[in-house]
Amino acid sequence: VQLQAFGGGLVQPGGFLSLSCAALGSIGIMGWYRQAPGKQRELVATIARGGGTNYADSVKGRFTITRDNAKKTVLLQMNSLKFEDTAVYYCYATSPWGAHEYWGQGTLVTVSS
C-alpha cells in the first residue's frame, strides 16, 4: 500500500488548512498523526470505513476528518489553527483487517504569525 499526502504549508494562527491523502491498495482505517519537534508522534484523527471517527482531545471541535471510500482518500480540515499545531503530519492507514500499518511521507504544517 502506498499513501501520498497533499497539502500543508504556512498559516497564521486562527487560520484554516486542509490535508489530503490518497491510498493505492486495499485499506481499512485511515487517518493522520503528527510529530512536533522534540516530541513523539501522536494521533490527530482516524476514520474507519464505516465513518466512525476518533480525534485527539487537542483537536476536537477544530479539525474534521472525512474519507471517500471509492477514491480511497482521506481529508483533514483544520480550523482555528494554533501555534502548537505546528508539526509534520503523516498520513496513516491500516490493511482492511488491521494487521498492517502504513505511513505516507510527512507534510509540514507551520502555524506562525
N, C-alpha and C positions, 0 to 999 in steps of 0.2 A: 504494500500500500504506500502510495506517495501522497503527501499533503503539501499543497502550495498555498502560502499565505499572501494576502494582499492588504495594503493599507498601511497605517502607521504614519508617523511624522511628528511635526511640532505643532502644538496647540496651546493656546493660552488657558489659564485656569478658568473654569466655568464653561469652557468650550465643548465642542462635540467632535467626535471622531469615530469612524467605523473601521472594523477589520473584517475581512472575509477570508475564507479558506475553502479550497476545493480538494476533494479526495479522488484519487484514482485507485479503484479497487473496492472491495466489499468492506463496509464499516458499520459499526454499531453506534456507540456513544461518540459524540463529537463535542469539542469544547475548546477552551482556552486556559492556559496557565501563563503566569508571568514571573519574571525574575528581576528584581531591582538590584542595583549594585550593592554587593556585600551581603545580600540576603539569599535565602533559599528560594527555590522555585515554589510557587504557591498556586493553588486553584483560583481561577477567576470565575468561570462558569462552565457548566456542561449541559448538554441536552441529549436526551435519548431519542431513538427513532420515533417513539410514540408522542414525543413533545414534552415529556417530563423534564423539568429544569432544576438545576442546583446552582446556587450563587454563593460566593464568598460574602460574609456579612459586610465587608468593607465596600462592596459594590452594589448591594441590594438597593433597589429604588433608583439607581443611576444607570446601570448597564442592563441591556436586554439582549438575550441570545435567542436566535431563531435558526431554523435549518430548512433546507429544501431537500427532501429525501430523493426525489427524482434526479436532481442535479448533483447530489452529494456535496452540497455546500453548507457552510455554517457562517452566520453573520453575527458579529458582536457590535452592537451600537452602544457607544459610550457617551453619556451625557454628564454635564456638571463635573467635568474632569478636575482633579485635584493634583497638586504637586506630587503627592505620594502615589499617584497612578503611574508615574514615570517608571518604565521598566521595558525589558524585552519581552514581548508577548509571543507565546508559542501555541500554534495550532496543535490540537491533540485529538486522537481518535483511537477507538478500540476495534478489534475484529468483531464480527457480528455476535459472537458468544462471549466476548470479553477476555479471551485467552491471551491476546496480544495487544500491546500498546504501540502507537505510532506517534511520531512527532514531526512537525514541519519545521522549516527554518524559522528562526526568530525574526520578529519585526519590531523595530524600536518605536516606542511611543514616548515622547518627551513633552511634559507639561511644564511650560515655563512662560514667564512674562517678559 
